[in-house]
C-alpha cells in the first residue's frame, strides 16, 4: 500500500513547493516589523530632542544674561566629544573676545535657578 493512499489529503503534496513563498513572506514580515518599530520609536526620539533643545535654549538665555550681561546673543549646541563633556553646551556671542563658553547644561538640560547679581556697595 502506498503512503498517499493511507492519507488522501497529502496526495499531490510536494514538500519543497512552498519554500519560495515562505521566504518572500518572511522578508515582507521582517520589513513590516522594522517599519512598525521605527514608527513607534521615532516620534518619541524627535519629541525628546525638541523638548531638550527648547529647554537648553531657554536655560542658555538665562545663563548668558547672568554670566555675560554685555553679550549680544547666545548659542546652544549638543556636543558628543566637546571639551566640556557630553551634552548641551551654552556659548555667549558678541561679547568681548567673541564666543565664550558660559555653561555646560548636561544631557537633560533644566532651567537654572540663579540668584540675582548683587549690586556693588557704595561707600557713603
Backbone as ProteinMPNN parsed JSONL, in Angstrom:
{"seq_chain_A": "XXXXXXXXXXXXXXXXXXXXXXXXXXXXXXXXXXXXXXXXXXXXXXXXXXXXXXXXXXXXXXXXXXXXXXXXXXXXXXXXXXXXXXXXXXXXXXXXXXXXXXXXXXXXXXXXXXXXXXXXXXXX", "coords_chain_A": {"N_chain_A": [[0.841, -1.168, 0.0], [0.547, 2.191, -0.835], [1.916, 5.167, 0.679], [0.429, 7.522, 0.302], [-2.076, 6.634, -0.186], [-3.021, 5.984, 2.273], [-3.289, 8.414, 3.512], [-5.198, 10.555, 2.133], [-5.365, 13.353, 1.969], [-2.829, 14.265, 1.579], [-2.131, 13.751, -0.979], [-0.506, 14.621, -3.912], [1.033, 16.529, -2.711], [3.997, 18.338, -2.495], [6.892, 18.695, -0.712], [8.801, 20.817, -1.09], [7.539, 22.8, -2.415], [6.369, 25.144, -1.314], [8.421, 26.784, -0.304], [9.749, 29.103, -1.6], [7.638, 30.959, -1.429], [7.344, 31.154, 1.339], [9.809, 32.299, 2.062], [9.596, 34.785, 0.804], [7.395, 35.795, 2.205], [8.493, 35.859, 4.765], [10.555, 37.775, 4.517], [8.977, 39.989, 3.864], [7.46, 40.261, 6.243], [9.511, 40.808, 8.082], [10.382, 43.307, 7.138], [8.027, 44.83, 7.509], [7.727, 44.663, 10.317], [10.071, 45.96, 11.15], [9.642, 48.541, 10.077], [7.351, 49.189, 11.52], [8.348, 49.251, 14.191], [10.177, 51.37, 13.973], [8.361, 53.417, 13.382], [7.048, 53.564, 15.819], [9.046, 54.296, 17.649], [10.494, 56.521, 16.647], [8.882, 59.004, 16.774], [8.927, 59.497, 19.56], [11.655, 59.906, 20.035], [12.126, 62.2, 18.466], [10.407, 64.049, 19.723], [11.513, 64.156, 22.304], [14.043, 65.215, 21.665], [13.307, 67.759, 20.636], [12.096, 68.965, 22.897], [14.261, 68.949, 24.697], [16.029, 70.593, 23.289], [14.627, 73.06, 23.215], [14.463, 73.597, 25.97], [17.188, 73.774, 26.571], [17.871, 76.047, 25.07], [16.356, 78.032, 26.403], [17.49, 77.869, 28.993], [20.111, 78.557, 28.387], [19.808, 81.188, 27.553], [19.12, 82.375, 29.998], [21.459, 81.839, 31.475], [23.4, 83.287, 30.007], [22.475, 85.921, 30.3], [22.957, 86.153, 33.008], [25.726, 85.544, 33.425], [27.198, 86.902, 31.378], [26.365, 89.822, 30.876], [26.823, 91.736, 28.897], [26.804, 90.482, 26.472], [25.658, 89.945, 23.127], [24.204, 87.868, 22.106], [23.265, 84.355, 22.248], [24.175, 80.882, 22.074], [23.325, 77.537, 21.702], [24.555, 74.233, 21.734], [24.6, 70.74, 20.981], [26.955, 68.543, 22.051], [28.969, 65.766, 21.435], [31.655, 64.995, 21.696], [32.879, 67.147, 22.982], [34.921, 69.754, 24.491], [34.008, 70.243, 27.014], [32.65, 68.056, 27.871], [30.05, 65.541, 27.36], [26.889, 66.493, 26.081], [24.549, 69.281, 26.269], [25.805, 72.465, 25.462], [26.442, 75.826, 26.363], [27.008, 78.898, 24.842], [28.132, 82.262, 24.77], [27.766, 85.052, 22.575], [29.155, 87.785, 20.769], [30.135, 89.313, 22.825], [32.978, 90.664, 24.582], [35.864, 89.44, 23.096], [34.694, 87.538, 21.42], [33.002, 84.382, 20.868], [32.181, 82.687, 23.853], [32.455, 80.125, 26.244], [29.819, 79.475, 28.388], [28.217, 77.812, 30.079], [27.843, 74.343, 30.984], [25.199, 72.371, 30.182], [24.375, 69.775, 30.414], [23.128, 66.378, 29.687], [20.351, 66.21, 29.896], [18.892, 69.058, 29.882], [18.052, 71.577, 32.314], [16.113, 74.348, 33.484], [17.937, 76.921, 34.987], [18.175, 77.927, 38.446], [18.887, 80.91, 39.339], [20.527, 83.14, 41.476], [19.907, 86.626, 42.097], [22.185, 89.045, 40.771], [24.324, 90.663, 42.979], [24.229, 94.152, 43.769], [26.823, 96.578, 43.452], [28.467, 97.713, 46.395], [28.215, 100.887, 47.952], [30.27, 103.462, 49.206], [29.343, 105.571, 51.477]], "CA_chain_A": [[0.0, 0.0, 0.0], [1.299, 3.444, -0.949], [1.68, 6.02, 1.844], [-0.575, 8.52, -0.028], [-3.394, 6.017, -0.127], [-3.443, 5.981, 3.671], [-3.631, 9.794, 3.857], [-5.543, 11.159, 0.842], [-5.18, 14.807, 1.957], [-1.456, 14.57, 1.18], [-1.922, 13.375, -2.377], [-0.072, 15.74, -4.728], [1.828, 17.456, -1.899], [5.442, 18.298, -2.693], [7.375, 19.488, 0.415], [9.6, 22.0, -1.425], [6.743, 23.683, -3.246], [6.027, 26.405, -0.672], [9.572, 27.471, 0.28], [9.934, 30.475, -2.077], [6.585, 31.804, -0.881], [7.663, 31.368, 2.748], [10.919, 33.251, 2.132], [9.05, 36.087, 0.45], [6.559, 36.232, 3.32], [9.388, 36.142, 5.888], [11.199, 39.071, 4.241], [7.928, 41.008, 3.98], [7.138, 40.434, 7.66], [10.635, 41.482, 8.728], [10.34, 44.714, 6.741], [6.885, 45.452, 8.175], [8.018, 44.787, 11.75], [11.082, 47.006, 11.293], [8.984, 49.826, 9.831], [6.469, 49.419, 12.665], [9.144, 49.643, 15.35], [10.677, 52.719, 13.703], [7.225, 54.336, 13.508], [6.72, 53.709, 17.235], [10.148, 54.87, 18.414], [10.952, 57.791, 16.095], [8.216, 60.185, 17.339], [9.422, 59.737, 20.922], [13.008, 60.474, 19.949], [12.019, 63.569, 17.954], [9.794, 64.876, 20.757], [12.517, 64.344, 23.353], [15.069, 66.128, 21.134], [12.747, 69.11, 20.554], [11.914, 69.489, 24.252], [15.596, 69.218, 25.245], [16.582, 71.75, 22.581], [13.944, 74.269, 23.687], [14.884, 73.834, 27.356], [18.586, 74.218, 26.532], [17.881, 77.431, 24.599], [15.872, 78.882, 27.493], [18.484, 77.873, 30.061], [21.283, 79.297, 27.907], [19.453, 82.603, 27.599], [19.229, 82.807, 31.398], [22.869, 81.807, 31.869], [24.126, 84.381, 29.353], [22.076, 87.163, 30.98], [23.554, 86.15, 34.341], [27.19, 85.498, 33.379], [27.756, 87.876, 30.43], [25.284, 90.742, 30.533], [27.167, 92.538, 27.729], [26.757, 89.678, 25.247], [24.538, 90.275, 22.249], [23.462, 86.669, 21.727], [23.67, 83.089, 22.849], [24.157, 79.754, 21.159], [23.381, 76.223, 22.356], [24.957, 73.143, 20.848], [24.749, 69.427, 21.594], [28.289, 68.06, 21.698], [29.306, 64.419, 21.901], [33.076, 64.941, 22.029], [33.307, 68.518, 23.237], [35.929, 69.984, 25.532], [33.353, 70.333, 28.316], [31.914, 66.823, 28.119], [28.91, 65.225, 26.516], [25.654, 67.163, 26.446], [24.26, 70.614, 25.75], [26.756, 73.492, 25.867], [25.935, 77.18, 26.164], [28.041, 79.857, 24.477], [27.693, 83.629, 24.524], [28.385, 85.607, 21.375], [29.088, 89.226, 20.638], [30.786, 89.999, 23.932], [34.406, 90.87, 24.385], [36.615, 88.221, 22.798], [33.943, 86.607, 20.577], [32.22, 83.346, 21.536], [32.749, 82.253, 25.128], [31.672, 79.074, 26.896], [29.185, 80.007, 29.583], [27.786, 76.751, 30.985], [27.504, 73.008, 30.497], [23.827, 72.149, 30.604], [24.181, 68.342, 30.629], [22.366, 65.625, 28.698], [18.958, 66.624, 30.034], [19.021, 70.411, 30.442], [16.976, 72.13, 33.128], [16.228, 75.787, 33.65], [18.67, 77.174, 36.223], [17.661, 78.85, 39.451], [20.027, 81.787, 39.557], [20.269, 84.232, 42.417], [20.195, 87.898, 41.437], [23.537, 89.554, 40.929], [24.281, 91.756, 43.955], [24.671, 95.448, 43.291], [28.038, 96.993, 44.155], [28.268, 98.538, 47.58], [28.716, 102.259, 47.847], [30.817, 103.999, 50.452], [28.858, 106.916, 51.69]], "C_chain_A": [[0.892, 1.24, 0.0], [0.962, 4.338, 0.241], [0.626, 7.105, 1.575], [-1.992, 7.947, -0.002], [-3.912, 6.019, 1.3], [-3.89, 7.396, 4.09], [-3.94, 10.544, 2.559], [-5.363, 12.673, 0.809], [-3.775, 15.212, 1.545], [-1.175, 14.222, -0.278], [-1.583, 14.629, -3.188], [0.768, 16.756, -3.967], [3.309, 17.251, -2.168], [6.042, 19.217, -1.626], [8.123, 20.76, 0.052], [8.807, 23.038, -2.204], [6.507, 25.054, -2.606], [7.201, 27.201, -0.146], [9.789, 28.866, -0.299], [8.863, 31.424, -1.529], [6.863, 32.1, 0.585], [8.79, 32.382, 2.896], [10.426, 34.662, 1.824], [8.205, 36.646, 1.603], [7.421, 36.589, 4.531], [10.078, 37.497, 5.706], [10.178, 40.197, 4.387], [7.594, 41.284, 5.439], [8.274, 41.136, 8.403], [10.655, 42.974, 8.396], [9.202, 45.43, 7.459], [7.122, 45.636, 9.673], [9.05, 45.887, 11.983], [10.476, 48.387, 11.091], [8.054, 50.17, 11.0], [7.219, 49.877, 13.9], [9.701, 51.055, 15.17], [9.555, 53.743, 13.87], [6.807, 54.527, 14.962], [7.795, 54.485, 17.995], [10.525, 56.278, 17.932], [10.2, 59.011, 16.633], [8.667, 60.503, 18.764], [10.801, 60.369, 20.919], [12.941, 61.927, 19.483], [11.408, 64.507, 18.991], [10.789, 65.172, 21.868], [13.587, 65.329, 22.9], [14.552, 67.566, 21.093], [12.568, 69.737, 21.93], [13.27, 69.827, 24.871], [16.222, 70.44, 24.584], [15.94, 73.053, 23.065], [14.352, 74.611, 25.12], [16.319, 74.335, 27.409], [18.676, 75.668, 26.061], [17.428, 78.393, 25.69], [16.898, 78.989, 28.615], [19.717, 78.675, 29.651], [21.012, 80.799, 27.922], [19.594, 83.142, 29.02], [20.681, 82.851, 31.853], [23.638, 82.985, 31.275], [23.757, 85.714, 29.995], [22.74, 87.276, 32.346], [25.073, 86.303, 34.287], [27.813, 86.586, 32.508], [26.681, 88.867, 30.021], [25.573, 91.588, 29.299], [27.095, 91.776, 26.421], [25.519, 90.023, 24.434], [23.715, 89.06, 21.846], [23.972, 85.445, 22.452], [23.494, 81.974, 21.826], [24.224, 78.477, 21.981], [23.73, 75.176, 21.311], [24.977, 71.851, 21.646], [26.077, 68.865, 21.121], [28.513, 66.678, 22.29], [30.742, 64.346, 22.4], [33.62, 66.339, 22.287], [34.326, 68.605, 24.359], [35.309, 69.979, 26.927], [32.49, 69.119, 28.62], [30.736, 66.65, 27.183], [27.683, 65.986, 27.011], [25.518, 68.521, 25.794], [25.243, 71.617, 26.33], [26.192, 74.856, 25.506], [27.117, 78.113, 25.905], [27.409, 81.238, 24.325], [28.403, 84.129, 23.272], [28.231, 87.121, 21.399], [29.695, 89.993, 21.789], [32.246, 90.218, 23.615], [35.084, 89.537, 24.136], [35.848, 87.215, 21.971], [33.152, 85.601, 21.39], [32.946, 82.862, 22.786], [31.844, 81.192, 25.724], [31.126, 79.615, 28.212], [28.849, 78.896, 30.562], [27.631, 75.439, 30.246], [26.133, 72.676, 31.06], [23.502, 70.675, 30.825], [23.372, 67.68, 29.528], [20.893, 66.011, 28.703], [18.98, 67.999, 30.681], [17.8, 70.797, 31.271], [17.177, 73.629, 33.223], [16.912, 76.074, 34.981], [17.896, 78.09, 37.167], [18.837, 79.71, 39.858], [19.637, 82.884, 40.544], [20.59, 85.549, 41.717], [21.618, 88.373, 41.73], [23.485, 90.73, 41.926], [24.817, 93.042, 43.361], [25.925, 95.871, 44.093], [27.706, 97.899, 45.342], [28.827, 99.932, 47.343], [29.213, 102.7, 49.204], [30.305, 105.431, 50.636], [28.806, 107.274, 53.145]], "O_chain_A": [[1.868, 1.318, 0.746], [-0.153, 4.281, 0.76], [-0.015, 7.57, 2.517], [-2.97, 8.672, 0.179], [-5.123, 6.051, 1.516], [-4.774, 7.542, 4.934], [-3.034, 11.111, 1.948], [-5.22, 13.24, -0.275], [-3.542, 16.37, 1.198], [-0.048, 14.401, -0.741], [-2.329, 15.607, -3.137], [1.176, 17.762, -4.548], [3.817, 16.133, -2.081], [5.74, 20.41, -1.62], [8.086, 21.716, 0.826], [9.362, 24.058, -2.61], [6.452, 26.048, -3.33], [6.969, 28.259, 0.439], [10.007, 29.784, 0.492], [9.164, 32.571, -1.201], [6.629, 33.225, 1.026], [8.728, 33.243, 3.773], [10.796, 35.618, 2.505], [8.297, 37.829, 1.931], [7.102, 37.535, 5.25], [10.17, 38.276, 6.655], [10.48, 41.24, 4.968], [7.459, 42.445, 5.826], [8.017, 41.974, 9.267], [10.914, 43.805, 9.266], [9.398, 46.533, 7.968], [6.751, 46.667, 10.232], [8.912, 46.668, 12.925], [10.765, 49.307, 11.855], [7.986, 51.326, 11.416], [6.775, 50.796, 14.589], [9.696, 51.848, 16.111], [9.771, 54.816, 14.434], [6.256, 55.575, 15.3], [7.471, 55.255, 18.899], [10.843, 57.138, 18.752], [10.857, 60.007, 16.934], [8.773, 61.674, 19.128], [11.081, 61.267, 21.714], [13.62, 62.79, 20.039], [11.852, 65.647, 19.123], [10.897, 66.311, 22.322], [13.996, 66.193, 23.676], [15.27, 68.492, 21.469], [12.859, 70.92, 22.111], [13.417, 70.874, 25.501], [16.877, 71.238, 25.254], [16.639, 74.039, 23.296], [14.561, 75.779, 25.446], [16.638, 75.222, 28.2], [19.471, 76.441, 26.595], [18.035, 79.446, 25.885], [17.147, 80.079, 29.13], [20.299, 79.387, 30.469], [21.892, 81.588, 28.266], [20.124, 84.234, 29.225], [21.092, 83.789, 32.537], [24.44, 83.612, 31.967], [24.63, 86.554, 30.214], [23.052, 88.38, 32.793], [25.641, 87.108, 35.026], [28.854, 87.136, 32.866], [26.137, 88.762, 28.921], [24.635, 92.117, 28.702], [27.305, 92.361, 25.359], [24.468, 90.35, 24.985], [22.626, 89.215, 21.294], [24.972, 85.49, 23.169], [22.762, 82.114, 20.846], [25.078, 78.343, 22.856], [23.269, 75.224, 20.17], [25.32, 71.845, 22.828], [26.301, 68.725, 19.919], [28.281, 66.445, 23.476], [31.015, 63.705, 23.414], [34.721, 66.665, 21.845], [34.556, 67.637, 25.083], [36.005, 69.737, 27.913], [31.677, 69.158, 29.543], [30.461, 67.496, 26.332], [27.466, 66.109, 28.217], [26.271, 68.869, 24.885], [25.491, 71.629, 27.535], [25.545, 75.02, 24.472], [28.097, 78.116, 26.65], [26.295, 81.37, 23.819], [29.505, 83.684, 22.952], [27.287, 87.656, 21.981], [29.764, 91.221, 21.735], [32.689, 89.979, 22.492], [34.888, 88.594, 24.903], [36.326, 86.09, 21.825], [32.678, 85.92, 22.481], [34.159, 82.655, 22.779], [30.621, 81.33, 25.717], [31.869, 80.144, 29.04], [29.156, 79.007, 31.749], [27.33, 75.409, 29.052], [25.93, 72.698, 32.274], [22.448, 70.36, 31.376], [22.976, 68.327, 28.558], [20.267, 66.125, 27.649], [19.076, 68.102, 31.904], [16.673, 70.401, 30.974], [18.293, 74.122, 33.061], [16.508, 75.525, 36.006], [17.081, 78.91, 36.744], [19.688, 79.282, 40.637], [18.559, 83.472, 40.451], [21.452, 85.588, 40.839], [22.165, 88.125, 42.804], [22.709, 91.669, 41.747], [25.742, 93.027, 42.549], [26.05, 95.547, 45.274], [26.796, 98.727, 45.29], [29.802, 100.11, 46.613], [28.636, 102.347, 50.232], [30.798, 106.368, 50.008], [28.413, 108.387, 53.493]]}, "name": "protein", "num_of_chains": 1, "seq": "XXXXXXXXXXXXXXXXXXXXXXXXXXXXXXXXXXXXXXXXXXXXXXXXXXXXXXXXXXXXXXXXXXXXXXXXXXXXXXXXXXXXXXXXXXXXXXXXXXXXXXXXXXXXXXXXXXXXXXXXXXXX"}
